[in-house]
Each structure stands twice: as C-alpha cells, then as structure tokens.
Amino acid sequence: MTDYRTTIDHAGMQDEYLADTRLQNAFTNRVYGWMCAGLALTGVLAWFMAEDKRLIQIIVSNQLLFLGVCIAELVLVVGLTAAINRISAATAIAGFLVYAALNSVLFSTIFLFYTGESIAATFFATSLTFGAASLYGYQTKRDLSTAGRFFSMALFGFLIGTLINLFWANSTLYWILTYCGIFIFAGLTAYDTRKIRAMALAAPGINGETSRKMAIMGALALYLDFINLFLLLLRLFGRRR
C-alpha cells in the first residue's frame, strides 16, 4: 500500500520541478526575445535610413560622425557591462535598445554597397549558422569554458589583425581574417549560449530584477555574435552594386 505522505511529497517535488522549468524557459525566451528585438530595431532603422539617399551620403562622407557612433557604441557596451550590478533593469534595457539603434547608423551604409538580395541571403545564412552554433551550445554536455577562453583570446588577435589591415590593406590577410572571424564568432555563439543556459538554471533562485538584467546581458552577447557573423558572411555572399 502506498504511503499517502510519499505521494504528496512526490507531487510537491514534481510541482517544484515544473515551476523551476517554467522559470528557466521564461528566462531563455526573454534572452532570445530581446536579442531578436535588438536585431529588428537595427534592421528596420537601417532600412529606413538607407531609403534617404541624402542622409546616407551625409553618414558616409562624415568620418567624424562615423567615428563618433563607433566610439559611442564601444562606451555604451563597456559601460553597460561594468555598471550592470548598479543600474536598474529598465536602464539596462534602455541601454541595449540605444546601442541597437546606434548600430543602425552603421548598418544603413551596407545598402549602398551591397544588393538587397545578397543582404537577405546573407541574413538567412547567418541565421542558420548562428542557430546551429547556439543549438550546439545549449544541448552539449561538454564544458565549454576552455573553448570560451580560446575564442576570447582569438577574438583579441582578430581585432588586432583587423586594425593592422586597415592600414596595410592586404587582400590575403583580409580573407584569412574573414574565415577566422566566422570560426571565432560561431564558437563564441556556442560559448555564450552555454553561459545563458547556466544563467537559466540559476534563474529560479534569483530575484526578478536581477534576472531581467542578466537576460539583457545575455541578449547583448548574442546580438554581438550575430551581428559580427553577419558582417563577416556578407564579405563572402554579398554582391556589390
């Protein structure tokens, strides 16, 4: 005969497990939801700006404006990361959306150099690459911390190489950096997804405000991975006007 107390305890544990699972899923959905919102904001604003040829010419011809947007983006990302424990979730969300909007200024210029069809094809290819890497990072049982350190160091080398090639303008180095960059950001996507899964597992034990801020930082990491993958793949699939 089954002890009714055992049945009640089992039911209680099952309810607790289901509640935790719902919170974990809600956190993960929030991360990807904000990432998609950021990408949509960047894409829509970039497209609207690209429709105004006079505005695009101003952006392209004004190097100070272009440099100013780049610096503002860098300051915003570093500031958000450094101050995330001190600011509110609303401020973090606002900062992320401002960053996505600023990025649209830079992205609007790609419509000048590449055809709309190749941009759409590249976006599709990026979505497949990002999705595969993110799925691997979420499903794998392997510890990706060592791989994460490797890809972080490789990213540092990639940035140095890119900076050098701005002045050297070597086509061979350009393509080496392109293929290496795709590999690096695909790896970072898997690593960042693995970290987000770890955050989701911890989500039931933290308060709502902290959870929302963690979701925004996770969305920002994935947004950056996607954007950089897109730009690198555009070098391969983009058709010049």
N, C-alpha and C positions, 0 to 999 in steps of 0.2 A: 504493500500500500504506500502511495507517495505521500510524503510529509507535505502538508499544505504550506508550511513555512518555507521549505525549499522551493516550492513552485512560486511563491510570492517573491522570494529573493532573486530567483532566476528571471522572473518577469521584470523586476526592478532594474537588474543589471542590463537586460535587453533594452529597456526604455532609455537607460542612461547612454548605452552604446549608440542607439538610434539618434538621440539628441546630439551627441558629440559628432556623429557622422554628418548630420544636417548642418551643424555649425562649420565643420570643415569644408563641406561642399559650398556653403554660402560664402565662406572666405575666398575659396578658389574662384568661384564665379565672380566675386567682386573684383578680384585682381584682373582677370581677363576682361571683365566688363569695362573697367577703367582704361585698360590698355587699348581696347577697341575704340572707346570714346576719344582717347587722345589721337589715335590714328585717323579717325573720321574727321575730327576737328582740323587736323593738319591738312588732310587731303581736300576737304571742302573749301577751306580758306585759300589754299594754294591754287585750286582751280579757279575760284572767283577772281583772285588777283591776276592770274595768268590771262584772264579774259580782257583785262585792262592793259593794252599794249603800252600805253604811256607810263603807267605805274611800273610795269616790268622793266622798261628801259631805264627808269629812274633807279630802280633797285640794282640793276646790273651795272650801270655806269657809275654809281656812287659807291666807291670802295670803302669809304668811311662808314656808310650805313651798313654795308655788308659785314664789315669787321665788327661794328658795334653790336649787331644782332648776335654774332658768334660769341662775343665776349659776354653779352647779357645771358645767353643760354648757358655758358660754362659757369658763370657766377650763380645762376639760379639752381643748377643741378648740384653744385658743391654746397651751396647754402642750404638747400633742402635736406641733403644728406647729413650735414653737420648739425642742423638745428631740429631734426625730426623729433627728438625727445622733448624739446621745449615748446614747440608750436602746437596748435590745435589741429585736429583732423581737417577742419574747414580750411585752414590756412594751407595745409599740405595739398589738399585738393585744388585750391585756387592756384598754388604754385605750379602744380603739374599741368593744369589747363593753360596757364600763361606760357609755360615752356612749349607746349604743343602748338599754341597759336604763333609764337615767335618762330618756331621751326617752319611754319607755313611760308614765311617770307623767303627763306632759302629754297624751299621746295618749289615755290612758284616758278623759279627760273628754269627748272628742268623742262618745262613745257616749251621753252624757247629752243632747246637743243635736241629734244627727242620727240618722235611722233607719239601721238596719243595711243595708238595701237600697241606700240612697243612698251610704253609705260604700263598699260593694262596687262600685257603679257608678263612683264617683269613682276608686277604686283602678284599675279597668280602664282608664278614660280617661287616668289618669296614666301607666300602663304604656305605652299606645300613644303618648302624647306624648313621654315620655322615650325610648322605643325609637326613634322616628323621628328625634329630635334626636341621639341617641347614634350611630345608624347614619350619619347625615349627617356627624357629626364624625369618624367613623372612616374613611369612604370618600372624603371630599372631598380634592382635591388642593390646595385653597386654603390659604394661610397665614392662620390664624385669630388670630394674635397681636394684630392691631389690633382685631379684633372682641372679643377677650378683654378688652383694656383698656377698651373702650367699655362692655361689660357689667359689668365690675367697678366702674367709676365710676357706672353707672346703678344698681347694687345699693346703693351708698353713698347715693345720692339716695332710693332706695326705702325704705331703713331710716330715714332722717331723716323722710321723709314719713309713714311708719307711726308713728313716735314722736310727731310733731306731732298726728296724727289720733287718737291715744289720748286726748288732752286736748280736741281740737276736736270730734271725733265728727261729722264732716261726711260725709253719705252719698255725695255726689258724688265727693269725694276718695277715699273708701273704694273705690268701683268703678273709678276711674281707677287707683289703686294695684293693684287686683286684676288688671286686664288688663295693665298694665305689668309687674307681677311675673311673670305667666305668661310673657310675652315674654322677660323678663330671664333667668329660670331655664331656659327652653328653650335660650336662647343660651349660657348657662353650661354646660349639659349637653354641647352640641356642642363647646365650647371645652375643657372638662375631658377629654372623650373623646379629643380630638385630642392633648392632652398625655399621656394614658395610652398612646396609640399610640406616641408618641415615646419614652416610657419603655420600652415593649415592644421597640422596635427596639434600645434600648441594653442591654436585659436580658442578652443573651448575653455582654456584656463586663464585667459586674459580678458581685460575689460573691453567694452565696445569701442571706446575712443582709441585705445592703443591698437586694436585690431584694424580699425579703419586706416590709421596711419601706416601700419605695416602693409596693408593692401595697396595703398598708393605707392609706397616704395617698391613693392613687387611689380606693380604695373609700370612704373618708370623704367625699371631694369629691363623688362620685356619689350617695352616700347623702343628703348635704345637699341636692343638687339635686332628688332625687326627693321627699324629704320636703316641701320648700318648694313644689314643684309641686303635690303632693297637697293641701296645706292651702289653696292659692290656688284650685285647681279645686273644692275642696269648697265654697267660697263660691258657686260657680256651680251645681253639681249637687247639693249637699247639701239634703236636705229636713228641715226642723226637726220635732222631735217635738211 
